[in-house]
C-alpha cells in the first residue's frame, strides 16, 4: 500500500458531478462551420499551410508547428477552407487570433492515416510524431507533450505520475474516459513509460471516482503492466500537478524548478489517450471529450470536433431558457466566454450553461478584514491578502516579492473569503500588468540596442573612410618622393642638398618643388650652349675702336660683355 502525503490548504466545494455521469460518451454532430484556431497550445503559433478555396480531408495538416515548443493543428473534418482570418477566441479578453475556417462537406473523409509501432522507432522520432500529431496536455495547461517526454540528463526519472484526479467541480470527461476507454489510456501511459524509463508509474484518481479506478486497475492487469492505481482523498485542488505529485510521492516542487529536477513527470489521462491514438491509429488530435452541464436538461459528455462553435455544443444538452452565458472550464478556474460562437479548442474540457439560478450574483465586495482564511486555504502557502493589497495599489514590485507568479489561480482564496473579494481577478490583473511592463522594457532594450549598434556602425564606417583616405595620401606622397629621388639621382647633388633631403623626404610639398627644380636643371644642362660662336672681323674691329676711345678718355677697360640673342 502506497503511503500518501498531504498538501497544505485546499477546499471542498460541492462537486456537482453526478448530473453528467448518467449517460455514456456521445459523439457530437458535425457543425455547419468549423473555426480552428492555429494557436491552441503553449509555445509558438503554428504557420498556416492552407488558404481559402483549398479542399481538406479530416486529419490533414493545416497549421505547421513553429519551433520545438509548438504543436501542429489539423483539419477536424473534410471540407473547404473558407478563410484564414482573425476570429474571437475563448479567452476572457475576447481578443482575436488567426483561425482556419472550414465549411464541412458532410463526408467526414479521413486523409491517409499512418499507424506505427512506436517500439520500432527511435525516441526522437516518437517525440517528433507526437508533435506532428498535435498532442498537447489536455488537463488544461496544453503544453506540447513531446517537450515533456525528454528525460533529464542529470536527474534519473523516479516516478511517472498520471493525473486522473479531475478535482474541479462539474467536470467529468476524464472520469468517463477512464471508465469507457481505460485500455487505450493504459496503452498511452505505456508510451510515456517507455520514453521516460521511470522506476514507478503512479495513476492518481480521487476516491469519489470508484468506477474509473476499478476500470483502470482492470486494464492495467489485463495488459500485464506494473502500474499502480492509487485513490487519493477528494480535496480541491488535488488535481493540480504539484499537489498530486506531493500527495503521491511526498516531493514538493519549488517554484523555481521543474518536477523533472526532482525526478518526477506528470501527464493527464486524456493526454495519454490521444498519444496512443496518434501513434497506433495515425489519428492527430482533431477532437476531444467535453462535459456539457450546468443549466441544461440533459447533461452529458460529448466527443466534439475542435473548432465547433460552443453554442452548437451547448444545444446538445438542451439549455434552459434562463441560460445567460457559457462558462468554459469549471466554476473555480473557468471563465465566461465573451461570445457563444467562440470555438471549442484543445483546452476545452467543460462547458457549463450559466444562469443566475445556478450561480447567484455575488454580494458586493467588502473591505479585507485580514482574517487569514485565504492564506490557510492556499495550496501553495502564499499570502493572498498581502498580494491583494499590493495588486490593488498597483505596487507590482511588492506583489512579486510575495511570489505572485507561484499562484496557480485555483480560486481557493476567493472561495473562502468572507469579504467576497475576487482575489484571483486581482492576481490576474497584476500578472498581466507585470507581463506588459516586461514586454515594454524588452522592446525598449531592443530599441536601445539597435540604436547603439547603429551608432557603432556609423563610427566604424567613418573610421574606415578616414583610414582609407590616409592610406591614399600616404601612397601619393610615397610616389612623389620616389619621383624626386629618381630625379635627384640624375643630376649632381649641390652643397647643402643633403640637409634639405630630410625635409624633402618628410614633406610631400617640398618633394614636389625639388622634383620640379631638378627637372628644370636637367633641361638647362641638356640644352645646347649659347653665345659660343666666333665674332666676325667687323664686329671685332668695332669693339677695338670702342676700347681705344675709352682708353683715350681715361676710362677703365669694361668687362667683356656677353652677346645676347
GIQUI-V547341 format. One record per backbone hydrogen bond with DSSP energy under -0.5 kcal/mol. CO is the residue of the C=O (numbers start at 1). NH is the residue of the N-H. E is the energy in kcal/mol with one decimal. If there is no record, write none. Layout:
# GIQUI-V547341
CO:NH:E ; CO:NH:E
This chain:
# GIQUI-V547341
2:4:-0.6 ; 11:236:-2.0 ; 15:170:-3.1 ; 17:20:-0.9 ; 18:21:-1.2 ; 26:28:-0.6 ; 26:303:-2.9 ; 33:309:-0.6 ; 34:36:-0.6 ; 34:102:-2.8 ; 35:37:-0.7 ; 36:100:-2.6 ; 38:40:-0.9 ; 38:46:-0.7 ; 44:46:-0.5 ; 47:64:-3.0 ; 51:54:-2.1 ; 54:81:-3.1 ; 56:79:-2.3 ; 57:60:-2.2 ; 58:111:-2.7 ; 60:75:-2.7 ; 62:49:-2.0 ; 62:50:-0.6 ; 63:73:-2.3 ; 64:47:-2.5 ; 65:67:-0.9 ; 68:70:-1.7 ; 69:44:-1.9 ; 73:62:-2.5 ; 73:63:-2.1 ; 75:59:-3.3 ; 78:105:-1.9 ; 78:106:-0.5 ; 79:56:-2.8 ; 80:82:-0.7 ; 80:103:-3.0 ; 81:53:-3.4 ; 83:101:-3.0 ; 85:99:-2.9 ; 87:97:-1.8 ; 89:91:-2.2 ; 91:94:-1.5 ; 95:89:-1.8 ; 97:87:-2.1 ; 98:38:-2.2 ; 99:85:-1.5 ; 99:101:-0.6 ; 100:36:-2.6 ; 100:102:-0.6 ; 101:82:-2.8 ; 101:83:-1.2 ; 102:34:-2.8 ; 102:104:-0.7 ; 103:80:-2.2 ; 109:58:-3.0 ; 116:118:-0.9 ; 117:120:-2.0 ; 118:121:-1.3 ; 122:125:-0.5 ; 122:126:-2.0 ; 123:127:-2.4 ; 124:128:-2.0 ; 125:129:-2.2 ; 126:130:-2.0 ; 127:131:-2.0 ; 128:132:-2.4 ; 129:133:-1.4 ; 130:135:-2.2 ; 131:72:-1.9 ; 131:134:-1.4 ; 133:285:-2.5 ; 135:145:-1.7 ; 135:146:-0.5 ; 137:140:-0.6 ; 137:142:-1.2 ; 142:42:-2.1 ; 143:137:-1.7 ; 144:147:-0.9 ; 145:148:-1.7 ; 145:149:-0.5 ; 146:149:-0.9 ; 149:151:-0.7 ; 154:156:-0.5 ; 156:158:-0.6 ; 157:199:-0.7 ; 158:199:-0.7 ; 158:200:-1.8 ; 159:161:-0.6 ; 159:265:-1.5 ; 160:162:-0.5 ; 160:202:-2.8 ; 161:163:-0.5 ; 161:267:-2.1 ; 162:164:-0.8 ; 162:204:-2.4 ; 163:269:-1.7 ; 168:171:-0.8 ; 169:171:-0.6 ; 172:176:-2.4 ; 173:177:-2.0 ; 174:178:-2.4 ; 175:179:-1.8 ; 176:180:-2.6 ; 177:181:-2.7 ; 181:185:-1.8 ; 182:186:-2.6 ; 183:187:-1.9 ; 184:188:-2.0 ; 185:189:-2.1 ; 186:190:-1.7 ; 187:191:-1.2 ; 188:192:-1.6 ; 189:193:-2.5 ; 190:194:-2.4 ; 191:195:-1.8 ; 192:196:-2.3 ; 193:197:-2.6 ; 200:160:-2.5 ; 201:228:-2.6 ; 202:162:-3.1 ; 202:204:-0.7 ; 203:205:-0.5 ; 203:230:-3.4 ; 204:164:-2.5 ; 205:232:-2.0 ; 206:209:-1.5 ; 209:213:-2.1 ; 210:214:-2.2 ; 211:215:-2.2 ; 212:216:-2.2 ; 213:217:-2.2 ; 214:218:-2.3 ; 215:219:-2.0 ; 216:220:-2.5 ; 217:221:-2.4 ; 218:222:-2.5 ; 219:223:-1.9 ; 220:225:-2.3 ; 221:224:-0.9 ; 227:229:-0.6 ; 228:203:-3.1 ; 228:230:-0.6 ; 230:205:-2.7 ; 230:232:-0.6 ; 232:207:-2.3 ; 233:235:-0.9 ; 235:238:-2.6 ; 236:11:-2.5 ; 237:240:-2.0 ; 240:244:-3.0 ; 241:245:-2.4 ; 242:246:-1.9 ; 243:247:-2.4 ; 244:248:-2.5 ; 245:249:-2.5 ; 245:250:-0.7 ; 245:251:-0.7 ; 246:250:-1.4 ; 247:5:-2.4 ; 251:253:-0.6 ; 252:254:-0.7 ; 254:257:-1.5 ; 258:261:-1.2 ; 259:262:-1.6 ; 259:264:-2.0 ; 260:263:-1.2 ; 263:158:-2.3 ; 263:159:-2.2 ; 265:161:-3.2 ; 267:163:-3.7 ; 268:272:-1.8 ; 269:273:-1.9 ; 270:274:-2.2 ; 271:275:-2.1 ; 272:276:-1.9 ; 273:277:-2.1 ; 274:278:-2.2 ; 275:279:-1.7 ; 276:280:-2.8 ; 276:281:-0.5 ; 277:281:-1.2 ; 277:283:-2.0 ; 279:116:-3.0 ; 282:284:-0.6 ; 284:286:-1.1 ; 286:306:-2.5 ; 288:304:-2.8 ; 290:292:-0.5 ; 290:302:-2.6 ; 291:293:-0.6 ; 291:351:-3.3 ; 292:300:-2.1 ; 293:353:-2.7 ; 294:296:-2.1 ; 295:320:-2.3 ; 300:292:-3.2 ; 301:26:-2.6 ; 302:290:-2.9 ; 302:304:-0.8 ; 303:28:-2.1 ; 304:288:-2.0 ; 305:308:-1.7 ; 307:35:-2.5 ; 308:344:-2.0 ; 309:312:-0.8 ; 309:313:-1.3 ; 310:314:-2.6 ; 311:315:-1.5 ; 312:316:-0.6 ; 313:316:-1.1 ; 314:317:-1.4 ; 315:318:-1.6 ; 317:297:-1.0 ; 317:298:-2.6 ; 318:297:-2.3 ; 320:323:-2.0 ; 325:354:-2.7 ; 326:328:-0.6 ; 326:337:-2.5 ; 327:329:-0.6 ; 327:352:-2.8 ; 328:335:-1.4 ; 330:334:-2.0 ; 335:328:-2.6 ; 339:342:-1.6 ; 340:311:-2.2 ; 342:310:-2.5 ; 344:307:-2.9 ; 345:348:-1.7 ; 347:349:-1.0 ; 349:291:-2.1 ; 350:329:-2.6 ; 351:293:-2.3 ; 351:353:-0.6 ; 352:327:-2.8 ; 352:354:-0.5 ; 353:295:-1.9 ; 354:324:-2.7 ; 354:325:-0.7 ; 355:359:-3.0 ; 372:376:-1.9 ; 373:377:-1.7 ; 374:378:-1.3 ; 377:10:-2.8 ; 378:381:-1.3 ; 383:386:-0.7 ; 383:387:-1.9 ; 384:388:-2.5 ; 385:389:-1.9 ; 386:390:-2.1 ; 387:391:-2.4 ; 388:392:-2.6 ; 389:393:-1.7 ; 390:395:-2.8 ; 391:394:-1.0 ; 394:396:-1.3 ; 395:398:-0.6 ; 395:399:-1.4 ; 396:400:-1.6 ; 397:401:-1.4 ; 398:402:-1.4 ; 399:404:-1.4 ; 400:403:-1.8 ; 403:406:-1.7 ; 404:407:-1.4 ; 411:415:-2.1 ; 412:416:-1.7 ; 413:417:-1.0 ; 417:420:-1.3 ; 419:366:-2.6 ; 421:423:-2.4 ; 422:425:-0.6 ; 422:426:-1.4 ; 423:427:-2.1 ; 424:428:-2.7 ; 425:429:-2.1 ; 426:430:-2.4 ; 427:431:-2.6 ; 428:432:-2.4 ; 429:433:-2.2 ; 430:434:-2.4 ; 431:435:-2.7 ; 432:436:-2.4 ; 433:437:-2.5 ; 434:438:-2.3 ; 435:439:-2.3 ; 436:440:-2.4 ; 437:441:-2.8 ; 438:442:-2.5 ; 439:443:-2.6 ; 440:444:-2.7 ; 441:445:-2.8 ; 442:446:-2.4 ; 443:447:-2.5 ; 444:448:-2.6 ; 445:449:-2.5 ; 446:450:-2.3 ; 447:451:-2.4 ; 448:452:-2.8 ; 449:453:-2.2 ; 450:454:-2.2 ; 451:455:-2.5 ; 452:456:-2.4 ; 453:457:-2.5 ; 454:458:-2.5 ; 455:459:-2.6 ; 456:460:-2.3 ; 457:461:-2.6 ; 458:462:-2.3 ; 459:463:-2.5 ; 460:464:-2.5 ; 461:465:-2.1 ; 462:466:-2.4 ; 463:467:-2.4 ; 464:468:-2.0 ; 465:469:-2.4 ; 466:470:-2.4 ; 467:471:-2.2 ; 468:472:-2.1 ; 469:473:-2.5 ; 470:474:-2.4 ; 471:475:-2.1 ; 472:476:-2.2 ; 473:477:-2.6 ; 474:478:-2.3 ; 475:479:-2.0 ; 476:480:-2.3 ; 477:481:-2.6 ; 478:482:-2.2 ; 479:483:-2.0 ; 480:484:-2.6 ; 481:485:-2.5 ; 482:486:-2.1 ; 483:487:-2.3 ; 484:488:-2.6 ; 485:489:-1.5 ; 486:490:-0.7 ; 487:490:-0.8 ; 487:491:-1.2 ; 492:494:-0.5 ; 494:497:-1.9 ; 496:500:-1.6 ; 497:501:-2.1 ; 498:502:-0.6 ; 499:502:-0.9 ; 499:503:-0.8 ; 500:504:-2.4 ; 501:505:-2.3 ; 502:506:-1.3 ; 503:507:-2.5 ; 506:508:-0.6 ; 507:511:-2.0 ; 508:512:-1.9 ; 509:513:-2.0 ; 510:514:-2.8 ; 511:515:-2.0 ; 512:516:-2.0 ; 513:517:-2.4 ; 514:518:-2.4 ; 515:519:-2.0 ; 516:520:-2.1 ; 517:521:-2.4 ; 518:522:-2.3 ; 519:523:-2.0 ; 520:524:-2.2 ; 521:525:-2.5 ; 522:526:-1.7 ; 523:527:-1.2 ; 536:540:-2.0 ; 537:541:-2.2 ; 538:542:-2.3 ; 539:543:-2.1 ; 540:544:-2.2 ; 541:545:-2.3 ; 542:546:-2.1 ; 543:547:-2.2 ; 544:548:-2.1 ; 545:549:-2.3 ; 546:550:-1.9 ; 547:551:-2.1 ; 548:552:-2.1 ; 549:553:-1.9 ; 550:555:-2.9 ; 551:554:-0.9
